[in-house]
Amino acid sequence: MRRAMMRRHHVVAMGALVAVTLGACDRGAARDQAAAWQGTVDTLPGGALHVRNPAQGIWDSAATWRIVEELRIGSADSDGPDLFGGIADIAVDGEGRLYVLEEQTQEIRVFDRAGQHVRTVGRRGGGPREFDNATALRMRGDGTFWVVDVGNGRFALHDTSGAYLRAIRRELTSYSFPWSGWVDSTGDLAEVTLVRSRGSVVGRPVLIRFDSVGAITDTAALPTYTPRTWSVENTNGMLRMVTSIPFEPDLVLHPDPRGYIWWGVSDRYLFVQQHLNGDTVRIVEREATPRAVSSAELGKAIEGMDSFRKAGGTVRRSDIRDVHPLFGSAFVDDRGFLWVMPDVSEGEMSRRFDIFDPEGRYLGRATSDVPLGWRTPVFRGDTVYAVITDSLDVPYVVRARIERGPAR
């Protein structure tokens, strides 16, 4: 890329942006933050910003965020509403009440801020206030919420008392679990689905937007990436089995209800913030060195290919990368901060998060009492709600507070 085609803003030029991020902080604190950050920002052709971060963030040990558990709902031996066979999704209303979509019974169980059961909404079936393979809840700004009722082919709208209001048709042939979609600022729905070309077994992700009566108002093609795989064919040439190659990078894609998509491929520590119309808004990059795959990790991964070998597949050591992908999942909170789960040791996965501010500056690494990363948490200011499971696969819902250290 030719240097003449871009403008570079060094650290001091971030002051105006920092003031927006810090809000209540005074100008002196903003200048201190700007001085502490050692990255650069390039303005690319078309106006997108390329934010380059060093490996080291702004935070010191005192400023680091900590996610501390406050409340846990669930039980391994209860016979009451806090016994969950499986949790499909959760939502939180403006009063802090927690809505838990129970996967096996297809009920929505509502708990107050103290964790006390308030009511149960719905049951399995096809009528109003009944669900079949419901996979998600999404809260609207007016306090009503949508239930993504896949089995009944609809989105069903309810109020916070559980009263059924109306439904719109969901005429899509696929869905993801956890469900990939959101409600925008107008209360309308958007969903990421796979569209397959005729004769193709591989789908491409497409964003579908619905209005209040269920009409599709917009579609947008999303970034794609195809990891390398191993496969076994039958004698007639048809695919018999396909499996992922261990330690392959993959596409991480997260919808941002503010009207963006964040995506990155995990062989490089780089994320793209893309407007739904396809325009790139910001590229956020951080210096990072991939972690080497140990001999023990390699052996365990190869052992995990046993069913593939039994099906006639060949495990080729030469195909396996010597390093881990740089990150796993990523999501954006309700303040616009990007949370990235970095590659760390197995016991720390989903308990460590790299935090980037809304301008893309790397702040530092947050630590969590509870694992958050494998299903997108629900953020409400300084509070985060998440679904977790214990060592016996018993599901729980936790509420935790985000302890944000003082600005450096």
FIVOVEX-982054 format. One record per residue (C-alpha): residue number from 1; residue in three letters; x, y, z. Coordinates in steps of 0.25 Angstrom, whole numbers, plus 5000, padded with zeros to 4 digits. Last residue first. Example, Ala and Ser with C-alpha at 12.3 -4.5 7.8 and 13.67 -1.06 7.14 Angstrom:
<atoms>
[atom 2, 'SER', [5055, 4996, 5029]]
[atom 1, 'ALA', [5049, 4982, 5031]]
</atoms>
This chain:
<atoms>
[atom 408, 'ARG', [4983, 5020, 5136]]
[atom 407, 'ALA', [4968, 5021, 5136]]
[atom 406, 'PRO', [4963, 5014, 5149]]
[atom 405, 'GLY', [4960, 4999, 5149]]
[atom 404, 'ARG', [4947, 4994, 5143]]
[atom 403, 'GLU', [4941, 4984, 5152]]
[atom 402, 'ILE', [4931, 4977, 5143]]
[atom 401, 'ARG', [4920, 4971, 5151]]
[atom 400, 'ALA', [4916, 4956, 5149]]
[atom 399, 'ARG', [4902, 4949, 5148]]
[atom 398, 'VAL', [4903, 4935, 5145]]
[atom 397, 'VAL', [4893, 4925, 5139]]
[atom 396, 'TYR', [4896, 4910, 5141]]
[atom 395, 'PRO', [4897, 4897, 5134]]
[atom 394, 'VAL', [4901, 4884, 5140]]
[atom 393, 'ASP', [4911, 4878, 5130]]
[atom 392, 'LEU', [4918, 4870, 5142]]
[atom 391, 'SER', [4930, 4879, 5142]]
[atom 390, 'ASP', [4921, 4891, 5143]]
[atom 389, 'THR', [4914, 4898, 5131]]
[atom 388, 'ILE', [4913, 4913, 5128]]
[atom 387, 'VAL', [4902, 4922, 5123]]
[atom 386, 'ALA', [4906, 4937, 5124]]
[atom 385, 'TYR', [4901, 4950, 5129]]
[atom 384, 'VAL', [4910, 4963, 5130]]
[atom 383, 'THR', [4908, 4975, 5138]]
[atom 382, 'ASP', [4916, 4988, 5137]]
[atom 381, 'GLY', [4906, 4994, 5127]]
[atom 380, 'ARG', [4897, 4983, 5123]]
[atom 379, 'PHE', [4904, 4972, 5115]]
[atom 378, 'VAL', [4898, 4959, 5111]]
[atom 377, 'PRO', [4909, 4948, 5109]]
[atom 376, 'THR', [4912, 4942, 5095]]
[atom 375, 'ARG', [4914, 4927, 5096]]
[atom 374, 'TRP', [4927, 4920, 5097]]
[atom 373, 'GLY', [4934, 4932, 5104]]
[atom 372, 'LEU', [4929, 4935, 5118]]
[atom 371, 'PRO', [4936, 4925, 5127]]
[atom 370, 'VAL', [4935, 4930, 5141]]
[atom 369, 'ASP', [4944, 4938, 5151]]
[atom 368, 'SER', [4948, 4946, 5139]]
[atom 367, 'THR', [4961, 4953, 5136]]
[atom 366, 'ALA', [4963, 4965, 5126]]
[atom 365, 'ARG', [4975, 4967, 5117]]
[atom 364, 'GLY', [4979, 4981, 5113]]
[atom 363, 'LEU', [4974, 4994, 5107]]
[atom 362, 'TYR', [4977, 4991, 5092]]
[atom 361, 'ARG', [4972, 5004, 5084]]
[atom 360, 'GLY', [4961, 5000, 5074]]
[atom 359, 'GLU', [4953, 5014, 5075]]
[atom 358, 'PRO', [4942, 5007, 5083]]
[atom 357, 'ASP', [4952, 5002, 5093]]
[atom 356, 'PHE', [4959, 4988, 5091]]
[atom 355, 'ILE', [4959, 4978, 5102]]
[atom 354, 'ASP', [4967, 4965, 5102]]
[atom 353, 'PHE', [4960, 4954, 5109]]
[atom 352, 'ARG', [4964, 4943, 5119]]
[atom 351, 'ARG', [4954, 4934, 5126]]
[atom 350, 'SER', [4949, 4927, 5113]]
[atom 349, 'MET', [4962, 4919, 5112]]
[atom 348, 'GLU', [4970, 4919, 5125]]
[atom 347, 'GLY', [4971, 4904, 5127]]
[atom 346, 'GLU', [4974, 4901, 5113]]
[atom 345, 'SER', [4986, 4911, 5113]]
[atom 344, 'VAL', [4984, 4924, 5105]]
[atom 343, 'ASP', [4979, 4927, 5091]]
[atom 342, 'PRO', [4972, 4941, 5092]]
[atom 341, 'MET', [4957, 4942, 5095]]
[atom 340, 'VAL', [4954, 4956, 5089]]
[atom 339, 'TRP', [4945, 4966, 5095]]
[atom 338, 'LEU', [4942, 4979, 5086]]
[atom 337, 'PHE', [4937, 4991, 5094]]
[atom 336, 'GLY', [4924, 4997, 5088]]
[atom 335, 'ARG', [4917, 5001, 5101]]
[atom 334, 'ASP', [4907, 4990, 5099]]
[atom 333, 'ASP', [4918, 4979, 5098]]
[atom 332, 'VAL', [4925, 4974, 5086]]
[atom 331, 'PHE', [4928, 4959, 5084]]
[atom 330, 'ALA', [4940, 4951, 5080]]
[atom 329, 'SER', [4942, 4936, 5080]]
[atom 328, 'GLY', [4956, 4928, 5079]]
[atom 327, 'PHE', [4969, 4935, 5077]]
[atom 326, 'LEU', [4983, 4934, 5071]]
[atom 325, 'PRO', [4981, 4920, 5065]]
[atom 324, 'HIS', [4991, 4911, 5071]]
[atom 323, 'VAL', [5005, 4908, 5065]]
[atom 322, 'ASP', [5012, 4896, 5059]]
[atom 321, 'ARG', [5001, 4894, 5048]]
[atom 320, 'ILE', [4996, 4880, 5044]]
[atom 319, 'ASP', [4997, 4876, 5030]]
[atom 318, 'SER', [5011, 4870, 5031]]
[atom 317, 'ARG', [5005, 4861, 5042]]
[atom 316, 'ARG', [4996, 4854, 5032]]
[atom 315, 'VAL', [4984, 4847, 5038]]
[atom 314, 'THR', [4978, 4838, 5027]]
[atom 313, 'GLY', [4963, 4835, 5027]]
[atom 312, 'GLY', [4957, 4821, 5025]]
[atom 311, 'ALA', [4946, 4822, 5035]]
[atom 310, 'LYS', [4954, 4816, 5046]]
[atom 309, 'ARG', [4964, 4828, 5043]]
[atom 308, 'PHE', [4953, 4838, 5045]]
[atom 307, 'SER', [4948, 4831, 5058]]
[atom 306, 'ASP', [4962, 4832, 5064]]
[atom 305, 'MET', [4965, 4847, 5060]]
[atom 304, 'GLY', [4964, 4850, 5075]]
[atom 303, 'GLU', [4977, 4843, 5077]]
[atom 302, 'ILE', [4984, 4852, 5067]]
[atom 301, 'ALA', [4979, 4864, 5076]]
[atom 300, 'LYS', [4984, 4858, 5089]]
[atom 299, 'GLY', [4998, 4855, 5082]]
[atom 298, 'LEU', [4999, 4869, 5077]]
[atom 297, 'GLU', [4995, 4875, 5090]]
[atom 296, 'ALA', [5006, 4867, 5097]]
[atom 295, 'SER', [5016, 4870, 5087]]
[atom 294, 'SER', [5014, 4885, 5090]]
[atom 293, 'VAL', [5007, 4894, 5079]]
[atom 292, 'ALA', [5015, 4907, 5079]]
[atom 291, 'ARG', [5007, 4920, 5083]]
[atom 290, 'PRO', [5005, 4930, 5073]]
[atom 289, 'THR', [5013, 4943, 5074]]
[atom 288, 'ALA', [5004, 4956, 5075]]
[atom 287, 'GLU', [5004, 4970, 5070]]
[atom 286, 'ARG', [4990, 4976, 5070]]
[atom 285, 'GLU', [4981, 4980, 5058]]
[atom 284, 'VAL', [4968, 4987, 5058]]
[atom 283, 'ILE', [4962, 4990, 5044]]
[atom 282, 'ARG', [4951, 5001, 5044]]
[atom 281, 'VAL', [4939, 5005, 5036]]
[atom 280, 'THR', [4940, 4995, 5024]]
[atom 279, 'ASP', [4928, 4998, 5015]]
[atom 278, 'GLY', [4919, 4985, 5012]]
[atom 277, 'ASN', [4905, 4992, 5014]]
[atom 276, 'LEU', [4905, 4985, 5028]]
[atom 275, 'HIS', [4917, 4993, 5032]]
[atom 274, 'GLN', [4929, 4986, 5035]]
[atom 273, 'GLN', [4938, 4986, 5047]]
[atom 272, 'VAL', [4950, 4977, 5043]]
[atom 271, 'PHE', [4959, 4969, 5053]]
[atom 270, 'LEU', [4973, 4966, 5052]]
[atom 269, 'TYR', [4982, 4957, 5061]]
[atom 268, 'ARG', [4986, 4948, 5049]]
[atom 267, 'ASP', [4984, 4933, 5048]]
[atom 266, 'SER', [4970, 4935, 5055]]
[atom 265, 'VAL', [4962, 4940, 5043]]
[atom 264, 'GLY', [4955, 4953, 5047]]
[atom 263, 'TRP', [4941, 4958, 5047]]
[atom 262, 'TRP', [4933, 4970, 5053]]
[atom 261, 'ILE', [4919, 4973, 5047]]
[atom 260, 'TYR', [4913, 4986, 5048]]
[atom 259, 'GLY', [4899, 4993, 5050]]
[atom 258, 'ARG', [4899, 4996, 5065]]
[atom 257, 'PRO', [4894, 4982, 5068]]
[atom 256, 'ASP', [4909, 4977, 5065]]
[atom 255, 'PRO', [4909, 4963, 5059]]
[atom 254, 'HIS', [4921, 4955, 5062]]
[atom 253, 'LEU', [4929, 4947, 5052]]
[atom 252, 'VAL', [4941, 4938, 5055]]
[atom 251, 'LEU', [4947, 4931, 5043]]
[atom 250, 'ASP', [4956, 4920, 5046]]
[atom 249, 'PRO', [4971, 4916, 5048]]
[atom 248, 'GLU', [4974, 4901, 5048]]
[atom 247, 'PHE', [4980, 4895, 5061]]
[atom 246, 'PRO', [4975, 4881, 5057]]
[atom 245, 'ILE', [4970, 4878, 5043]]
[atom 244, 'SER', [4955, 4879, 5043]]
[atom 243, 'THR', [4947, 4866, 5039]]
[atom 242, 'VAL', [4940, 4862, 5027]]
[atom 241, 'MET', [4933, 4848, 5025]]
[atom 240, 'ARG', [4927, 4840, 5014]]
[atom 239, 'LEU', [4928, 4849, 5002]]
[atom 238, 'MET', [4923, 4843, 4990]]
[atom 237, 'GLY', [4933, 4838, 4980]]
[atom 236, 'ASN', [4926, 4825, 4977]]
[atom 235, 'THR', [4936, 4817, 4985]]
[atom 234, 'ASN', [4933, 4825, 4997]]
[atom 233, 'GLU', [4941, 4838, 5000]]
[atom 232, 'VAL', [4948, 4841, 5013]]
[atom 231, 'SER', [4952, 4856, 5016]]
[atom 230, 'TRP', [4962, 4864, 5023]]
[atom 229, 'THR', [4960, 4879, 5025]]
[atom 228, 'ARG', [4966, 4893, 5022]]
[atom 227, 'PRO', [4958, 4905, 5027]]
[atom 226, 'THR', [4949, 4912, 5017]]
[atom 225, 'TYR', [4947, 4927, 5020]]
[atom 224, 'THR', [4935, 4935, 5017]]
[atom 223, 'PRO', [4931, 4950, 5019]]
[atom 222, 'LEU', [4917, 4953, 5020]]
[atom 221, 'ALA', [4907, 4956, 5008]]
[atom 220, 'ALA', [4896, 4966, 5012]]
[atom 219, 'THR', [4881, 4964, 5011]]
[atom 218, 'ASP', [4870, 4975, 5013]]
[atom 217, 'THR', [4856, 4977, 5016]]
[atom 216, 'ILE', [4851, 4963, 5018]]
[atom 215, 'ALA', [4836, 4964, 5022]]
[atom 214, 'GLY', [4832, 4959, 5035]]
[atom 213, 'VAL', [4822, 4969, 5040]]
[atom 212, 'SER', [4831, 4977, 5048]]
[atom 211, 'ASP', [4842, 4977, 5038]]
[atom 210, 'PHE', [4852, 4966, 5035]]
[atom 209, 'ARG', [4867, 4967, 5032]]
[atom 208, 'ILE', [4875, 4955, 5026]]
[atom 207, 'LEU', [4890, 4954, 5028]]
[atom 206, 'VAL', [4897, 4944, 5018]]
[atom 205, 'PRO', [4907, 4933, 5022]]
[atom 204, 'ARG', [4911, 4925, 5010]]
[atom 203, 'GLY', [4907, 4910, 5010]]
[atom 202, 'VAL', [4916, 4898, 5006]]
[atom 201, 'VAL', [4909, 4886, 5000]]
[atom 200, 'SER', [4908, 4892, 4986]]
[atom 199, 'GLY', [4899, 4887, 4975]]
[atom 198, 'ARG', [4890, 4899, 4974]]
[atom 197, 'SER', [4897, 4910, 4983]]
[atom 196, 'ARG', [4895, 4909, 4998]]
[atom 195, 'VAL', [4890, 4921, 5007]]
[atom 194, 'LEU', [4894, 4920, 5021]]
[atom 193, 'THR', [4887, 4929, 5032]]
[atom 192, 'VAL', [4891, 4941, 5040]]
[atom 191, 'GLU', [4878, 4947, 5046]]
[atom 190, 'ALA', [4873, 4961, 5047]]
[atom 189, 'LEU', [4860, 4966, 5055]]
[atom 188, 'ASP', [4853, 4979, 5056]]
[atom 187, 'GLY', [4852, 4986, 5070]]
[atom 186, 'THR', [4856, 5000, 5064]]
[atom 185, 'SER', [4870, 5000, 5071]]
[atom 184, 'ASP', [4873, 4986, 5065]]
[atom 183, 'VAL', [4869, 4972, 5070]]
[atom 182, 'TRP', [4880, 4962, 5068]]
[atom 181, 'GLY', [4884, 4949, 5061]]
[atom 180, 'SER', [4893, 4937, 5062]]
[atom 179, 'TRP', [4886, 4926, 5070]]
[atom 178, 'PRO', [4895, 4918, 5078]]
[atom 177, 'PHE', [4892, 4909, 5071]]
[atom 176, 'SER', [4891, 4913, 5056]]
[atom 175, 'TYR', [4879, 4913, 5047]]
[atom 174, 'SER', [4875, 4907, 5034]]
[atom 173, 'THR', [4863, 4907, 5024]]
[atom 172, 'LEU', [4858, 4921, 5026]]
[atom 171, 'GLU', [4843, 4925, 5026]]
[atom 170, 'ARG', [4842, 4931, 5039]]
[atom 169, 'ARG', [4827, 4936, 5040]]
[atom 168, 'ILE', [4823, 4947, 5049]]
[atom 167, 'ALA', [4817, 4946, 5063]]
[atom 166, 'ARG', [4808, 4954, 5072]]
[atom 165, 'LEU', [4806, 4958, 5086]]
[atom 164, 'TYR', [4807, 4946, 5095]]
[atom 163, 'ALA', [4807, 4951, 5110]]
[atom 162, 'GLY', [4819, 4947, 5117]]
[atom 161, 'SER', [4818, 4958, 5127]]
[atom 160, 'THR', [4830, 4964, 5120]]
[atom 159, 'ASP', [4823, 4965, 5107]]
[atom 158, 'HIS', [4823, 4955, 5097]]
[atom 157, 'LEU', [4827, 4954, 5082]]
[atom 156, 'ALA', [4828, 4941, 5074]]
[atom 155, 'PHE', [4838, 4939, 5063]]
[atom 154, 'ARG', [4833, 4928, 5054]]
[atom 153, 'GLY', [4835, 4914, 5047]]
[atom 152, 'ASN', [4828, 4906, 5058]]
[atom 151, 'GLY', [4841, 4898, 5060]]
[atom 150, 'VAL', [4850, 4910, 5060]]
[atom 149, 'ASP', [4843, 4918, 5070]]
[atom 148, 'VAL', [4852, 4930, 5072]]
[atom 147, 'VAL', [4846, 4937, 5084]]
[atom 146, 'TRP', [4845, 4952, 5082]]
[atom 145, 'PHE', [4844, 4961, 5095]]
[atom 144, 'THR', [4836, 4973, 5099]]
[atom 143, 'GLY', [4842, 4983, 5109]]
[atom 142, 'ASP', [4842, 4995, 5099]]
[atom 141, 'GLY', [4856, 4994, 5095]]
[atom 140, 'ARG', [4855, 4980, 5090]]
[atom 139, 'MET', [4860, 4967, 5097]]
[atom 138, 'ARG', [4864, 4955, 5088]]
[atom 137, 'LEU', [4862, 4941, 5093]]
[atom 136, 'ALA', [4868, 4929, 5085]]
[atom 135, 'THR', [4866, 4914, 5081]]
[atom 134, 'ALA', [4852, 4910, 5082]]
[atom 133, 'ASN', [4851, 4896, 5077]]
[atom 132, 'ASP', [4836, 4896, 5078]]
[atom 131, 'PHE', [4829, 4907, 5086]]
[atom 130, 'GLU', [4816, 4910, 5092]]
[atom 129, 'ARG', [4811, 4923, 5097]]
[atom 128, 'PRO', [4801, 4923, 5085]]
[atom 127, 'GLY', [4800, 4909, 5079]]
[atom 126, 'GLY', [4810, 4899, 5074]]
[atom 125, 'GLY', [4814, 4892, 5086]]
[atom 124, 'ARG', [4825, 4891, 5097]]
[atom 123, 'ARG', [4822, 4900, 5108]]
[atom 122, 'GLY', [4821, 4915, 5111]]
[atom 121, 'VAL', [4825, 4925, 5122]]
[atom 120, 'THR', [4829, 4922, 5136]]
[atom 119, 'ARG', [4828, 4932, 5147]]
[atom 118, 'VAL', [4836, 4940, 5157]]
[atom 117, 'HIS', [4847, 4930, 5162]]
[atom 116, 'GLN', [4856, 4937, 5172]]
[atom 115, 'GLY', [4871, 4940, 5167]]
[atom 114, 'ALA', [4871, 4953, 5175]]
[atom 113, 'ARG', [4870, 4961, 5162]]
[atom 112, 'ASP', [4857, 4954, 5159]]
[atom 111, 'PHE', [4856, 4941, 5151]]
[atom 110, 'VAL', [4848, 4938, 5139]]
[atom 109, 'ARG', [4847, 4923, 5133]]
[atom 108, 'ILE', [4844, 4922, 5119]]
[atom 107, 'GLU', [4839, 4908, 5116]]
[atom 106, 'GLN', [4843, 4899, 5104]]
[atom 105, 'THR', [4844, 4887, 5114]]
[atom 104, 'GLN', [4857, 4882, 5109]]
[atom 103, 'GLU', [4864, 4895, 5105]]
[atom 102, 'GLU', [4860, 4904, 5116]]
[atom 101, 'LEU', [4860, 4919, 5111]]
[atom 100, 'VAL', [4864, 4927, 5123]]
[atom 99, 'TYR', [4859, 4941, 5125]]
[atom 98, 'LEU', [4866, 4949, 5136]]
[atom 97, 'ARG', [4860, 4961, 5142]]
[atom 96, 'GLY', [4869, 4973, 5143]]
[atom 95, 'GLU', [4858, 4984, 5142]]
[atom 94, 'GLY', [4862, 4987, 5128]]
[atom 93, 'ASP', [4860, 4973, 5123]]
[atom 92, 'VAL', [4871, 4962, 5122]]
[atom 91, 'ALA', [4871, 4951, 5112]]
[atom 90, 'ILE', [4876, 4936, 5113]]
[atom 89, 'ASP', [4878, 4925, 5103]]
[atom 88, 'ALA', [4877, 4910, 5100]]
[atom 87, 'ILE', [4879, 4905, 5114]]
[atom 86, 'GLY', [4879, 4890, 5116]]
[atom 85, 'GLY', [4873, 4881, 5127]]
[atom 84, 'PHE', [4872, 4893, 5136]]
[atom 83, 'LEU', [4868, 4892, 5151]]
[atom 82, 'ASP', [4865, 4906, 5156]]
[atom 81, 'PRO', [4850, 4904, 5154]]
[atom 80, 'GLY', [4849, 4894, 5165]]
[atom 79, 'ASP', [4853, 4879, 5166]]
[atom 78, 'SER', [4867, 4883, 5171]]
[atom 77, 'ASP', [4879, 4873, 5171]]
[atom 76, 'ALA', [4889, 4879, 5161]]
[atom 75, 'SER', [4885, 4894, 5163]]
[atom 74, 'GLY', [4884, 4906, 5155]]
[atom 73, 'ILE', [4885, 4921, 5157]]
[atom 72, 'ARG', [4898, 4928, 5161]]
[atom 71, 'LEU', [4900, 4942, 5166]]
[atom 70, 'GLU', [4911, 4952, 5168]]
[atom 69, 'GLU', [4923, 4946, 5160]]
[atom 68, 'VAL', [4934, 4956, 5158]]
[atom 67, 'ILE', [4939, 4960, 5144]]
[atom 66, 'ARG', [4952, 4968, 5146]]
[atom 65, 'TRP', [4957, 4980, 5138]]
[atom 64, 'THR', [4972, 4984, 5138]]
[atom 63, 'ALA', [4975, 4998, 5143]]
[atom 62, 'ALA', [4983, 4994, 5156]]
[atom 61, 'SER', [4991, 4984, 5148]]
[atom 60, 'ASP', [4995, 4994, 5137]]
[atom 59, 'TRP', [4986, 4997, 5126]]
[atom 58, 'ILE', [4990, 5003, 5113]]
[atom 57, 'GLY', [4992, 4990, 5105]]
[atom 56, 'GLN', [5005, 4983, 5101]]
[atom 55, 'ALA', [5006, 4975, 5088]]
[atom 54, 'PRO', [5006, 4988, 5080]]
[atom 53, 'ASN', [4993, 4993, 5074]]
[atom 52, 'ARG', [4991, 4997, 5059]]
[atom 51, 'VAL', [4978, 5004, 5056]]
[atom 50, 'HIS', [4974, 5004, 5042]]
[atom 49, 'LEU', [4963, 5014, 5040]]
[atom 48, 'ALA', [4954, 5014, 5028]]
[atom 47, 'GLY', [4952, 5027, 5019]]
[atom 46, 'GLY', [4951, 5021, 5005]]
[atom 45, 'PRO', [4966, 5020, 5003]]
[atom 44, 'LEU', [4972, 5017, 5017]]
[atom 43, 'THR', [4973, 5026, 5029]]
[atom 42, 'ASP', [4985, 5021, 5037]]
[atom 41, 'VAL', [4985, 5020, 5053]]
[atom 40, 'THR', [4997, 5018, 5061]]
[atom 39, 'GLY', [5000, 5010, 5074]]
[atom 38, 'GLN', [5007, 5014, 5087]]
[atom 37, 'TRP', [4996, 5017, 5096]]
[atom 36, 'ALA', [5001, 5024, 5109]]
[atom 35, 'ALA', [5001, 5038, 5104]]
[atom 34, 'ALA', [4986, 5036, 5099]]
[atom 33, 'GLN', [4982, 5031, 5113]]
[atom 32, 'ASP', [4989, 5043, 5120]]
[atom 31, 'ARG', [4983, 5053, 5110]]
[atom 30, 'ALA', [4969, 5047, 5113]]
[atom 29, 'ALA', [4972, 5048, 5128]]
[atom 28, 'GLY', [4976, 5063, 5127]]
[atom 27, 'ARG', [4963, 5066, 5119]]
[atom 26, 'ASP', [4954, 5061, 5130]]
[atom 25, 'CYS', [4948, 5047, 5130]]
[atom 24, 'ALA', [4933, 5046, 5129]]
[atom 23, 'GLY', [4932, 5042, 5115]]
[atom 22, 'LEU', [4945, 5033, 5114]]
[atom 21, 'THR', [4942, 5028, 5100]]
[atom 20, 'VAL', [4938, 5042, 5094]]
[atom 19, 'ALA', [4950, 5049, 5100]]
[atom 18, 'VAL', [4959, 5038, 5094]]
[atom 17, 'LEU', [4955, 5041, 5080]]
[atom 16, 'ALA', [4958, 5056, 5081]]
[atom 15, 'GLY', [4972, 5052, 5087]]
[atom 14, 'MET', [4976, 5041, 5077]]
[atom 13, 'ALA', [4984, 5051, 5069]]
[atom 12, 'VAL', [4995, 5051, 5080]]
[atom 11, 'VAL', [4998, 5036, 5078]]
[atom 10, 'HIS', [5001, 5037, 5063]]
[atom 9, 'HIS', [4991, 5040, 5052]]
[atom 8, 'ARG', [4996, 5034, 5038]]
[atom 7, 'ARG', [4989, 5039, 5026]]
[atom 6, 'MET', [4988, 5029, 5014]]
[atom 5, 'MET', [4990, 5029, 4999]]
[atom 4, 'ALA', [5004, 5035, 4999]]
[atom 3, 'ARG', [5009, 5023, 5007]]
[atom 2, 'ARG', [5006, 5013, 4996]]
[atom 1, 'MET', [5000, 5000, 5000]]
</atoms>
